[in-house]
Amino acid sequence: MRELKLNEFHTLYVTWKQGIPWFDHLLLGLLVWIERWVIDQRVDTELDTAIEQFHAEAKKVEPDYVTPIYTETLSEGSTSLPEMRLTAPWYREGLEGVERDTEPFRGVS
């Protein structure tokens, strides 16, 4: 019974087998065809359910965005344009009057 993968179909074949070679061969072919269809249906159903659950959970999770710090200082160089800078909140080097954080970044909470 190498061709039947599910025990339910193997049991059906053993139970319905008549000992007539041509009938047993047709019965085996029919059971193999039905078994493949059943397996495909189970796989499709499980995949569809898993994909729906994944999409439902992905919609629930909102990304955790960090608002950058915008600074603008007048440049003392050859141009009269101000220097504009966007920095992450945990990076404070170079901001006037603010010391750099000594704690390493551990993530956003």
PDB file as gemmi writes it, atoms N, CA and C in Angstrom:
CRYST1    1.000    1.000    1.000  90.00  90.00  90.00 P 1                      
ATOM      1  N   MET A   1       0.812  -1.175   0.000  1.00  0.00           N  
ATOM      2  CA  MET A   1       0.000   0.000   0.000  1.00  0.00           C  
ATOM      3  C   MET A   1       0.860   1.245   0.000  1.00  0.00           C  
ATOM      4  N   ARG A   2       1.843   1.303  -0.841  1.00  0.00           N  
ATOM      5  CA  ARG A   2       2.706   2.475  -0.915  1.00  0.00           C  
ATOM      6  C   ARG A   2       1.963   3.689  -1.438  1.00  0.00           C  
ATOM      7  N   GLU A   3       0.930   3.487  -2.220  1.00  0.00           N  
ATOM      8  CA  GLU A   3       0.263   4.604  -2.867  1.00  0.00           C  
ATOM      9  C   GLU A   3      -0.722   5.319  -1.950  1.00  0.00           C  
ATOM     10  N   LEU A   4      -1.238   4.650  -0.936  1.00  0.00           N  
ATOM     11  CA  LEU A   4      -2.177   5.292  -0.016  1.00  0.00           C  
ATOM     12  C   LEU A   4      -1.402   5.853   1.166  1.00  0.00           C  
ATOM     13  N   LYS A   5      -1.561   7.142   1.386  1.00  0.00           N  
ATOM     14  CA  LYS A   5      -0.783   7.808   2.426  1.00  0.00           C  
ATOM     15  C   LYS A   5      -1.542   7.934   3.741  1.00  0.00           C  
ATOM     16  N   LEU A   6      -2.842   8.027   3.690  1.00  0.00           N  
ATOM     17  CA  LEU A   6      -3.646   8.195   4.900  1.00  0.00           C  
ATOM     18  C   LEU A   6      -4.174   6.846   5.381  1.00  0.00           C  
ATOM     19  N   ASN A   7      -4.147   6.659   6.687  1.00  0.00           N  
ATOM     20  CA  ASN A   7      -4.590   5.385   7.265  1.00  0.00           C  
ATOM     21  C   ASN A   7      -6.067   5.125   7.005  1.00  0.00           C  
ATOM     22  N   GLU A   8      -6.888   6.190   6.927  1.00  0.00           N  
ATOM     23  CA  GLU A   8      -8.320   5.999   6.677  1.00  0.00           C  
ATOM     24  C   GLU A   8      -8.549   5.307   5.335  1.00  0.00           C  
ATOM     25  N   PHE A   9      -7.807   5.728   4.325  1.00  0.00           N  
ATOM     26  CA  PHE A   9      -7.983   5.144   2.995  1.00  0.00           C  
ATOM     27  C   PHE A   9      -7.378   3.744   2.912  1.00  0.00           C  
ATOM     28  N   HIS A  10      -6.317   3.519   3.638  1.00  0.00           N  
ATOM     29  CA  HIS A  10      -5.735   2.171   3.683  1.00  0.00           C  
ATOM     30  C   HIS A  10      -6.731   1.199   4.327  1.00  0.00           C  
ATOM     31  N   THR A  11      -7.376   1.629   5.397  1.00  0.00           N  
ATOM     32  CA  THR A  11      -8.370   0.786   6.061  1.00  0.00           C  
ATOM     33  C   THR A  11      -9.554   0.525   5.142  1.00  0.00           C  
ATOM     34  N   LEU A  12     -10.005   1.542   4.411  1.00  0.00           N  
ATOM     35  CA  LEU A  12     -11.088   1.343   3.449  1.00  0.00           C  
ATOM     36  C   LEU A  12     -10.707   0.341   2.372  1.00  0.00           C  
ATOM     37  N   TYR A  13      -9.488   0.444   1.869  1.00  0.00           N  
ATOM     38  CA  TYR A  13      -9.058  -0.480   0.817  1.00  0.00           C  
ATOM     39  C   TYR A  13      -9.018  -1.917   1.332  1.00  0.00           C  
ATOM     40  N   VAL A  14      -8.462  -2.105   2.517  1.00  0.00           N  
ATOM     41  CA  VAL A  14      -8.379  -3.461   3.080  1.00  0.00           C  
ATOM     42  C   VAL A  14      -9.781  -4.008   3.334  1.00  0.00           C  
ATOM     43  N   THR A  15     -10.695  -3.163   3.798  1.00  0.00           N  
ATOM     44  CA  THR A  15     -12.055  -3.601   4.102  1.00  0.00           C  
ATOM     45  C   THR A  15     -12.838  -3.928   2.828  1.00  0.00           C  
ATOM     46  N   TRP A  16     -12.716  -3.120   1.798  1.00  0.00           N  
ATOM     47  CA  TRP A  16     -13.504  -3.289   0.584  1.00  0.00           C  
ATOM     48  C   TRP A  16     -12.868  -4.221  -0.442  1.00  0.00           C  
ATOM     49  N   LYS A  17     -11.635  -4.638  -0.222  1.00  0.00           N  
ATOM     50  CA  LYS A  17     -10.944  -5.506  -1.184  1.00  0.00           C  
ATOM     51  C   LYS A  17     -11.700  -6.827  -1.308  1.00  0.00           C  
ATOM     52  N   GLN A  18     -11.913  -7.293  -2.569  1.00  0.00           N  
ATOM     53  CA  GLN A  18     -12.701  -8.491  -2.846  1.00  0.00           C  
ATOM     54  C   GLN A  18     -11.853  -9.695  -3.253  1.00  0.00           C  
ATOM     55  N   GLY A  19     -10.622  -9.477  -3.593  1.00  0.00           N  
ATOM     56  CA  GLY A  19      -9.786 -10.572  -4.075  1.00  0.00           C  
ATOM     57  C   GLY A  19      -9.844 -10.733  -5.585  1.00  0.00           C  
ATOM     58  N   ILE A  20     -10.597  -9.902  -6.258  1.00  0.00           N  
ATOM     59  CA  ILE A  20     -10.678  -9.910  -7.710  1.00  0.00           C  
ATOM     60  C   ILE A  20      -9.687  -8.851  -8.187  1.00  0.00           C  
ATOM     61  N   PRO A  21      -8.646  -9.248  -8.942  1.00  0.00           N  
ATOM     62  CA  PRO A  21      -7.567  -8.322  -9.278  1.00  0.00           C  
ATOM     63  C   PRO A  21      -8.035  -7.048  -9.977  1.00  0.00           C  
ATOM     64  N   TRP A  22      -8.877  -7.150 -10.992  1.00  0.00           N  
ATOM     65  CA  TRP A  22      -9.276  -5.947 -11.728  1.00  0.00           C  
ATOM     66  C   TRP A  22     -10.128  -5.016 -10.863  1.00  0.00           C  
ATOM     67  N   PHE A  23     -11.001  -5.591 -10.007  1.00  0.00           N  
ATOM     68  CA  PHE A  23     -11.822  -4.767  -9.116  1.00  0.00           C  
ATOM     69  C   PHE A  23     -10.950  -4.093  -8.055  1.00  0.00           C  
ATOM     70  N   ASP A  24     -10.019  -4.861  -7.498  1.00  0.00           N  
ATOM     71  CA  ASP A  24      -9.130  -4.289  -6.478  1.00  0.00           C  
ATOM     72  C   ASP A  24      -8.271  -3.167  -7.056  1.00  0.00           C  
ATOM     73  N   HIS A  25      -7.835  -3.337  -8.302  1.00  0.00           N  
ATOM     74  CA  HIS A  25      -7.023  -2.312  -8.948  1.00  0.00           C  
ATOM     75  C   HIS A  25      -7.849  -1.033  -9.182  1.00  0.00           C  
ATOM     76  N   LEU A  26      -9.094  -1.175  -9.658  1.00  0.00           N  
ATOM     77  CA  LEU A  26      -9.964  -0.016  -9.845  1.00  0.00           C  
ATOM     78  C   LEU A  26     -10.284   0.654  -8.512  1.00  0.00           C  
ATOM     79  N   LEU A  27     -10.532  -0.163  -7.484  1.00  0.00           N  
ATOM     80  CA  LEU A  27     -10.814   0.381  -6.150  1.00  0.00           C  
ATOM     81  C   LEU A  27      -9.616   1.168  -5.632  1.00  0.00           C  
ATOM     82  N   LEU A  28      -8.415   0.604  -5.807  1.00  0.00           N  
ATOM     83  CA  LEU A  28      -7.203   1.288  -5.362  1.00  0.00           C  
ATOM     84  C   LEU A  28      -7.021   2.617  -6.119  1.00  0.00           C  
ATOM     85  N   GLY A  29      -7.249   2.596  -7.426  1.00  0.00           N  
ATOM     86  CA  GLY A  29      -7.122   3.823  -8.209  1.00  0.00           C  
ATOM     87  C   GLY A  29      -8.109   4.887  -7.760  1.00  0.00           C  
ATOM     88  N   LEU A  30      -9.359   4.475  -7.511  1.00  0.00           N  
ATOM     89  CA  LEU A  30     -10.365   5.419  -7.043  1.00  0.00           C  
ATOM     90  C   LEU A  30      -9.984   5.998  -5.680  1.00  0.00           C  
ATOM     91  N   LEU A  31      -9.525   5.148  -4.763  1.00  0.00           N  
ATOM     92  CA  LEU A  31      -9.143   5.621  -3.428  1.00  0.00           C  
ATOM     93  C   LEU A  31      -7.921   6.540  -3.478  1.00  0.00           C  
ATOM     94  N   VAL A  32      -6.970   6.245  -4.370  1.00  0.00           N  
ATOM     95  CA  VAL A  32      -5.798   7.122  -4.515  1.00  0.00           C  
ATOM     96  C   VAL A  32      -6.230   8.488  -5.025  1.00  0.00           C  
ATOM     97  N   TRP A  33      -7.146   8.509  -6.006  1.00  0.00           N  
ATOM     98  CA  TRP A  33      -7.626   9.779  -6.551  1.00  0.00           C  
ATOM     99  C   TRP A  33      -8.362  10.593  -5.491  1.00  0.00           C  
ATOM    100  N   ILE A  34      -9.260   9.946  -4.752  1.00  0.00           N  
ATOM    101  CA  ILE A  34     -10.018  10.636  -3.701  1.00  0.00           C  
ATOM    102  C   ILE A  34      -9.075  11.104  -2.587  1.00  0.00           C  
ATOM    103  N   GLU A  35      -8.083  10.281  -2.248  1.00  0.00           N  
ATOM    104  CA  GLU A  35      -7.139  10.649  -1.189  1.00  0.00           C  
ATOM    105  C   GLU A  35      -6.326  11.893  -1.576  1.00  0.00           C  
ATOM    106  N   ARG A  36      -5.861  11.947  -2.799  1.00  0.00           N  
ATOM    107  CA  ARG A  36      -5.118  13.128  -3.251  1.00  0.00           C  
ATOM    108  C   ARG A  36      -5.988  14.380  -3.210  1.00  0.00           C  
ATOM    109  N   TRP A  37      -7.259  14.251  -3.597  1.00  0.00           N  
ATOM    110  CA  TRP A  37      -8.174  15.380  -3.553  1.00  0.00           C  
ATOM    111  C   TRP A  37      -8.389  15.845  -2.108  1.00  0.00           C  
ATOM    112  N   VAL A  38      -8.568  14.872  -1.195  1.00  0.00           N  
ATOM    113  CA  VAL A  38      -8.780  15.210   0.216  1.00  0.00           C  
ATOM    114  C   VAL A  38      -7.542  15.902   0.788  1.00  0.00           C  
ATOM    115  N   ILE A  39      -6.361  15.387   0.472  1.00  0.00           N  
ATOM    116  CA  ILE A  39      -5.121  16.000   0.969  1.00  0.00           C  
ATOM    117  C   ILE A  39      -4.988  17.425   0.427  1.00  0.00           C  
ATOM    118  N   ASP A  40      -5.259  17.619  -0.865  1.00  0.00           N  
ATOM    119  CA  ASP A  40      -5.180  18.962  -1.449  1.00  0.00           C  
ATOM    120  C   ASP A  40      -6.159  19.913  -0.782  1.00  0.00           C  
ATOM    121  N   GLN A  41      -7.371  19.448  -0.496  1.00  0.00           N  
ATOM    122  CA  GLN A  41      -8.364  20.294   0.161  1.00  0.00           C  
ATOM    123  C   GLN A  41      -7.922  20.667   1.575  1.00  0.00           C  
ATOM    124  N   ARG A  42      -7.373  19.708   2.302  1.00  0.00           N  
ATOM    125  CA  ARG A  42      -6.898  19.996   3.661  1.00  0.00           C  
ATOM    126  C   ARG A  42      -5.752  21.011   3.644  1.00  0.00           C  
ATOM    127  N   VAL A  43      -4.829  20.835   2.714  1.00  0.00           N  
ATOM    128  CA  VAL A  43      -3.692  21.755   2.612  1.00  0.00           C  
ATOM    129  C   VAL A  43      -4.175  23.152   2.233  1.00  0.00           C  
ATOM    130  N   ASP A  44      -5.070  23.249   1.252  1.00  0.00           N  
ATOM    131  CA  ASP A  44      -5.594  24.559   0.843  1.00  0.00           C  
ATOM    132  C   ASP A  44      -6.308  25.256   1.992  1.00  0.00           C  
ATOM    133  N   THR A  45      -7.108  24.497   2.735  1.00  0.00           N  
ATOM    134  CA  THR A  45      -7.839  25.080   3.860  1.00  0.00           C  
ATOM    135  C   THR A  45      -6.884  25.569   4.934  1.00  0.00           C  
ATOM    136  N   GLU A  46      -5.892  24.758   5.285  1.00  0.00           N  
ATOM    137  CA  GLU A  46      -4.931  25.160   6.313  1.00  0.00           C  
ATOM    138  C   GLU A  46      -4.122  26.382   5.883  1.00  0.00           C  
ATOM    139  N   LEU A  47      -3.695  26.407   4.615  1.00  0.00           N  
ATOM    140  CA  LEU A  47      -2.939  27.557   4.126  1.00  0.00           C  
ATOM    141  C   LEU A  47      -3.784  28.829   4.124  1.00  0.00           C  
ATOM    142  N   ASP A  48      -5.024  28.723   3.663  1.00  0.00           N  
ATOM    143  CA  ASP A  48      -5.891  29.895   3.649  1.00  0.00           C  
ATOM    144  C   ASP A  48      -6.131  30.418   5.057  1.00  0.00           C  
ATOM    145  N   THR A  49      -6.343  29.513   6.000  1.00  0.00           N  
ATOM    146  CA  THR A  49      -6.553  29.919   7.391  1.00  0.00           C  
ATOM    147  C   THR A  49      -5.308  30.581   7.952  1.00  0.00           C  
ATOM    148  N   ALA A  50      -4.140  30.017   7.691  1.00  0.00           N  
ATOM    149  CA  ALA A  50      -2.889  30.579   8.202  1.00  0.00           C  
ATOM    150  C   ALA A  50      -2.619  31.962   7.591  1.00  0.00           C  
ATOM    151  N   ILE A  51      -2.894  32.118   6.303  1.00  0.00           N  
ATOM    152  CA  ILE A  51      -2.676  33.410   5.648  1.00  0.00           C  
ATOM    153  C   ILE A  51      -3.637  34.457   6.205  1.00  0.00           C  
ATOM    154  N   GLU A  52      -4.898  34.086   6.429  1.00  0.00           N  
ATOM    155  CA  GLU A  52      -5.862  35.023   7.011  1.00  0.00           C  
ATOM    156  C   GLU A  52      -5.445  35.436   8.418  1.00  0.00           C  
ATOM    157  N   GLN A  53      -4.970  34.484   9.219  1.00  0.00           N  
ATOM    158  CA  GLN A  53      -4.507  34.811  10.570  1.00  0.00           C  
ATOM    159  C   GLN A  53      -3.297  35.738  10.520  1.00  0.00           C  
ATOM    160  N   PHE A  54      -2.381  35.479   9.594  1.00  0.00           N  
ATOM    161  CA  PHE A  54      -1.193  36.324   9.461  1.00  0.00           C  
ATOM    162  C   PHE A  54      -1.577  37.751   9.106  1.00  0.00           C  
ATOM    163  N   HIS A  55      -2.477  37.899   8.132  1.00  0.00           N  
ATOM    164  CA  HIS A  55      -2.897  39.238   7.729  1.00  0.00           C  
ATOM    165  C   HIS A  55      -3.660  39.948   8.850  1.00  0.00           C  
ATOM    166  N   ALA A  56      -4.463  39.206   9.602  1.00  0.00           N  
ATOM    167  CA  ALA A  56      -5.199  39.811  10.714  1.00  0.00           C  
ATOM    168  C   ALA A  56      -4.233  40.307  11.794  1.00  0.00           C  
ATOM    169  N   GLU A  57      -3.202  39.533  12.100  1.00  0.00           N  
ATOM    170  CA  GLU A  57      -2.227  39.951  13.104  1.00  0.00           C  
ATOM    171  C   GLU A  57      -1.338  41.083  12.583  1.00  0.00           C  
ATOM    172  N   ALA A  58      -1.042  41.075  11.293  1.00  0.00           N  
ATOM    173  CA  ALA A  58      -0.206  42.134  10.728  1.00  0.00           C  
ATOM    174  C   ALA A  58      -0.950  43.472  10.758  1.00  0.00           C  
ATOM    175  N   LYS A  59      -2.269  43.443  10.610  1.00  0.00           N  
ATOM    176  CA  LYS A  59      -3.033  44.684  10.667  1.00  0.00           C  
ATOM    177  C   LYS A  59      -3.111  45.220  12.089  1.00  0.00           C  
ATOM    178  N   LYS A  60      -3.093  44.332  13.085  1.00  0.00           N  
ATOM    179  CA  LYS A  60      -3.167  44.747  14.481  1.00  0.00           C  
ATOM    180  C   LYS A  60      -1.903  45.446  14.935  1.00  0.00           C  
ATOM    181  N   VAL A  61      -0.751  44.983  14.452  1.00  0.00           N  
ATOM    182  CA  VAL A  61       0.531  45.525  14.887  1.00  0.00           C  
ATOM    183  C   VAL A  61       0.791  46.843  14.168  1.00  0.00           C  
ATOM    184  N   GLU A  62       0.911  47.892  14.935  1.00  0.00           N  
ATOM    185  CA  GLU A  62       1.222  49.183  14.352  1.00  0.00           C  
ATOM    186  C   GLU A  62       2.706  49.443  14.522  1.00  0.00           C  
ATOM    187  N   PRO A  63       3.360  49.932  13.483  1.00  0.00           N  
ATOM    188  CA  PRO A  63       4.798  50.176  13.599  1.00  0.00           C  
ATOM    189  C   PRO A  63       5.083  51.259  14.633  1.00  0.00           C  
ATOM    190  N   ASP A  64       6.216  51.145  15.266  1.00  0.00           N  
ATOM    191  CA  ASP A  64       6.615  52.079  16.304  1.00  0.00           C  
ATOM    192  C   ASP A  64       7.580  53.085  15.691  1.00  0.00           C  
ATOM    193  N   TYR A  65       7.048  54.247  15.319  1.00  0.00           N  
ATOM    194  CA  TYR A  65       7.864  55.263  14.683  1.00  0.00           C  
ATOM    195  C   TYR A  65       8.460  56.198  15.722  1.00  0.00           C  
ATOM    196  N   VAL A  66       9.645  56.669  15.447  1.00  0.00           N  
ATOM    197  CA  VAL A  66      10.319  57.627  16.306  1.00  0.00           C  
ATOM    198  C   VAL A  66      10.370  58.949  15.562  1.00  0.00           C  
ATOM    199  N   THR A  67       9.950  60.006  16.233  1.00  0.00           N  
ATOM    200  CA  THR A  67       9.969  61.317  15.622  1.00  0.00           C  
ATOM    201  C   THR A  67      11.374  61.900  15.716  1.00  0.00           C  
ATOM    202  N   PRO A  68      11.973  62.294  14.587  1.00  0.00           N  
ATOM    203  CA  PRO A  68      13.317  62.851  14.641  1.00  0.00           C  
ATOM    204  C   PRO A  68      13.302  64.271  15.210  1.00  0.00           C  
ATOM    205  N   ILE A  69      14.460  64.705  15.665  1.00  0.00           N  
ATOM    206  CA  ILE A  69      14.615  66.066  16.195  1.00  0.00           C  
ATOM    207  C   ILE A  69      15.142  66.947  15.067  1.00  0.00           C  
ATOM    208  N   TYR A  70      14.422  68.025  14.813  1.00  0.00           N  
ATOM    209  CA  TYR A  70      14.799  68.960  13.757  1.00  0.00           C  
ATOM    210  C   TYR A  70      15.502  70.151  14.388  1.00  0.00           C  
ATOM    211  N   THR A  71      16.706  70.448  13.904  1.00  0.00           N  
ATOM    212  CA  THR A  71      17.434  71.632  14.384  1.00  0.00           C  
ATOM    213  C   THR A  71      17.882  72.456  13.196  1.00  0.00           C  
ATOM    214  N   GLU A  72      17.973  73.738  13.412  1.00  0.00           N  
ATOM    215  CA  GLU A  72      18.398  74.643  12.352  1.00  0.00           C  
ATOM    216  C   GLU A  72      19.327  75.685  12.984  1.00  0.00           C  
ATOM    217  N   THR A  73      20.531  75.778  12.444  1.00  0.00           N  
ATOM    218  CA  THR A  73      21.494  76.763  12.949  1.00  0.00           C  
ATOM    219  C   THR A  73      22.048  77.549  11.777  1.00  0.00           C  
ATOM    220  N   LEU A  74      22.382  78.787  12.052  1.00  0.00           N  
ATOM    221  CA  LEU A  74      22.981  79.613  10.997  1.00  0.00           C  
ATOM    222  C   LEU A  74      24.416  79.161  10.765  1.00  0.00           C  
ATOM    223  N   SER A  75      24.742  79.015   9.522  1.00  0.00           N  
ATOM    224  CA  SER A  75      26.092  78.563   9.207  1.00  0.00           C  
ATOM    225  C   SER A  75      27.044  79.752   9.172  1.00  0.00           C  
ATOM    226  N   GLU A  76      28.263  79.485   9.561  1.00  0.00           N  
ATOM    227  CA  GLU A  76      29.265  80.550   9.572  1.00  0.00           C  
ATOM    228  C   GLU A  76      30.194  80.439   8.372  1.00  0.00           C  
ATOM    229  N   GLY A  77      29.849  79.562   7.457  1.00  0.00           N  
ATOM    230  CA  GLY A  77      30.696  79.342   6.296  1.00  0.00           C  
ATOM    231  C   GLY A  77      30.449  80.349   5.205  1.00  0.00           C  
ATOM    232  N   SER A  78      30.766  79.958   3.993  1.00  0.00           N  
ATOM    233  CA  SER A  78      30.688  80.866   2.854  1.00  0.00           C  
ATOM    234  C   SER A  78      29.252  81.102   2.397  1.00  0.00           C  
ATOM    235  N   THR A  79      28.329  80.206   2.778  1.00  0.00           N  
ATOM    236  CA  THR A  79      26.940  80.399   2.357  1.00  0.00           C  
ATOM    237  C   THR A  79      26.137  81.021   3.483  1.00  0.00           C  
ATOM    238  N   SER A  80      25.111  81.695   3.111  1.00  0.00           N  
ATOM    239  CA  SER A  80      24.264  82.325   4.116  1.00  0.00           C  
ATOM    240  C   SER A  80      23.045  81.463   4.444  1.00  0.00           C  
ATOM    241  N   LEU A  81      23.033  80.238   3.946  1.00  0.00           N  
ATOM    242  CA  LEU A  81      21.916  79.338   4.212  1.00  0.00           C  
ATOM    243  C   LEU A  81      22.077  78.699   5.588  1.00  0.00           C  
ATOM    244  N   PRO A  82      20.988  78.477   6.293  1.00  0.00           N  
ATOM    245  CA  PRO A  82      21.102  77.834   7.603  1.00  0.00           C  
ATOM    246  C   PRO A  82      21.379  76.338   7.441  1.00  0.00           C  
ATOM    247  N   GLU A  83      22.019  75.781   8.457  1.00  0.00           N  
ATOM    248  CA  GLU A  83      22.289  74.343   8.464  1.00  0.00           C  
ATOM    249  C   GLU A  83      21.098  73.655   9.108  1.00  0.00           C  
ATOM    250  N   MET A  84      20.466  72.757   8.379  1.00  0.00           N  
ATOM    251  CA  MET A  84      19.309  72.031   8.884  1.00  0.00           C  
ATOM    252  C   MET A  84      19.716  70.603   9.163  1.00  0.00           C  
ATOM    253  N   ARG A  85      19.256  70.070  10.281  1.00  0.00           N  
ATOM    254  CA  ARG A  85      19.670  68.728  10.678  1.00  0.00           C  
ATOM    255  C   ARG A  85      18.491  67.960  11.274  1.00  0.00           C  
ATOM    256  N   LEU A  86      18.338  66.721  10.856  1.00  0.00           N  
ATOM    257  CA  LEU A  86      17.388  65.789  11.455  1.00  0.00           C  
ATOM    258  C   LEU A  86      18.201  64.721  12.168  1.00  0.00           C  
ATOM    259  N   THR A  87      17.946  64.540  13.449  1.00  0.00           N  
ATOM    260  CA  THR A  87      18.675  63.524  14.215  1.00  0.00           C  
ATOM    261  C   THR A  87      17.687  62.668  14.990  1.00  0.00           C  
ATOM    262  N   ALA A  88      18.127  61.486  15.322  1.00  0.00           N  
ATOM    263  CA  ALA A  88      17.317  60.591  16.135  1.00  0.00           C  
ATOM    264  C   ALA A  88      17.301  61.083  17.576  1.00  0.00           C  
ATOM    265  N   PRO A  89      16.247  60.813  18.326  1.00  0.00           N  
ATOM    266  CA  PRO A  89      16.149  61.314  19.687  1.00  0.00           C  
ATOM    267  C   PRO A  89      17.260  60.807  20.602  1.00  0.00           C  
ATOM    268  N   TRP A  90      17.798  59.638  20.343  1.00  0.00           N  
ATOM    269  CA  TRP A  90      18.831  59.102  21.223  1.00  0.00           C  
ATOM    270  C   TRP A  90      20.229  59.619  20.863  1.00  0.00           C  
ATOM    271  N   TYR A  91      20.367  60.322  19.749  1.00  0.00           N  
ATOM    272  CA  TYR A  91      21.648  60.908  19.369  1.00  0.00           C  
ATOM    273  C   TYR A  91      21.615  62.388  19.692  1.00  0.00           C  
ATOM    274  N   ARG A  92      22.373  62.785  20.690  1.00  0.00           N  
ATOM    275  CA  ARG A  92      22.286  64.166  21.150  1.00  0.00           C  
ATOM    276  C   ARG A  92      23.614  64.911  21.021  1.00  0.00           C  
ATOM    277  N   GLU A  93      24.595  64.335  20.394  1.00  0.00           N  
ATOM    278  CA  GLU A  93      25.881  65.007  20.225  1.00  0.00           C  
ATOM    279  C   GLU A  93      25.715  66.158  19.237  1.00  0.00           C  
ATOM    280  N   GLY A  94      26.255  67.276  19.573  1.00  0.00           N  
ATOM    281  CA  GLY A  94      26.209  68.401  18.664  1.00  0.00           C  
ATOM    282  C   GLY A  94      25.060  69.352  18.922  1.00  0.00           C  
ATOM    283  N   LEU A  95      24.096  68.961  19.743  1.00  0.00           N  
ATOM    284  CA  LEU A  95      23.026  69.888  20.069  1.00  0.00           C  
ATOM    285  C   LEU A  95      23.511  70.814  21.174  1.00  0.00           C  
ATOM    286  N   GLU A  96      23.212  72.062  21.039  1.00  0.00           N  
ATOM    287  CA  GLU A  96      23.703  73.050  21.996  1.00  0.00           C  
ATOM    288  C   GLU A  96      23.002  72.897  23.338  1.00  0.00           C  
ATOM    289  N   GLY A  97      23.760  72.893  24.406  1.00  0.00           N  
ATOM    290  CA  GLY A  97      23.213  72.839  25.746  1.00  0.00           C  
ATOM    291  C   GLY A  97      22.718  71.475  26.166  1.00  0.00           C  
ATOM    292  N   VAL A  98      22.917  70.466  25.354  1.00  0.00           N  
ATOM    293  CA  VAL A  98      22.447  69.118  25.698  1.00  0.00           C  
ATOM    294  C   VAL A  98      23.633  68.183  25.639  1.00  0.00           C  
ATOM    295  N   GLU A  99      23.813  67.413  26.659  1.00  0.00           N  
ATOM    296  CA  GLU A  99      24.925  66.461  26.698  1.00  0.00           C  
ATOM    297  C   GLU A  99      24.509  65.185  25.983  1.00  0.00           C  
ATOM    298  N   ARG A 100      25.495  64.460  25.484  1.00  0.00           N  
ATOM    299  CA  ARG A 100      25.227  63.195  24.801  1.00  0.00           C  
ATOM    300  C   ARG A 100      24.795  62.145  25.812  1.00  0.00           C  
ATOM    301  N   ASP A 101      23.805  61.341  25.433  1.00  0.00           N  
ATOM    302  CA  ASP A 101      23.346  60.256  26.307  1.00  0.00           C  
ATOM    303  C   ASP A 101      24.461  59.262  26.513  1.00  0.00           C  
ATOM    304  N   THR A 102      24.654  58.829  27.743  1.00  0.00           N  
ATOM    305  CA  THR A 102      25.692  57.831  28.029  1.00  0.00           C  
ATOM    306  C   THR A 102      25.146  56.433  27.902  1.00  0.00           C  
ATOM    307  N   GLU A 103      23.840  56.292  27.965  1.00  0.00           N  
ATOM    308  CA  GLU A 103      23.215  54.957  27.846  1.00  0.00           C  
ATOM    309  C   GLU A 103      23.195  54.559  26.366  1.00  0.00           C  
ATOM    310  N   PRO A 104      23.579  53.308  26.054  1.00  0.00           N  
ATOM    311  CA  PRO A 104      23.447  52.876  24.658  1.00  0.00           C  
ATOM    312  C   PRO A 104      21.984  52.707  24.304  1.00  0.00           C  
ATOM    313  N   PHE A 105      21.692  52.789  23.044  1.00  0.00           N  
ATOM    314  CA  PHE A 105      20.316  52.655  22.580  1.00  0.00           C  
ATOM    315  C   PHE A 105      19.823  51.235  22.787  1.00  0.00           C  
ATOM    316  N   ARG A 106      18.704  51.082  23.452  1.00  0.00           N  
ATOM    317  CA  ARG A 106      18.135  49.766  23.757  1.00  0.00           C  
ATOM    318  C   ARG A 106      16.853  49.505  22.982  1.00  0.00           C  
ATOM    319  N   GLY A 107      16.487  50.366  22.103  1.00  0.00           N  
ATOM    320  CA  GLY A 107      15.261  50.193  21.349  1.00  0.00           C  
ATOM    321  C   GLY A 107      14.218  51.185  21.801  1.00  0.00           C  
ATOM    322  N   VAL A 108      13.152  51.240  21.055  1.00  0.00           N  
ATOM    323  CA  VAL A 108      12.099  52.194  21.354  1.00  0.00           C  
ATOM    324  C   VAL A 108      11.040  51.475  22.164  1.00  0.00           C  
ATOM    325  N   SER A 109      10.593  52.083  23.235  1.00  0.00           N  
ATOM    326  CA  SER A 109       9.539  51.449  24.019  1.00  0.00           C  
ATOM    327  C   SER A 109       8.338  52.337  24.130  1.00  0.00           C  
TER     328      SER A 109                                                      
END                                                                             
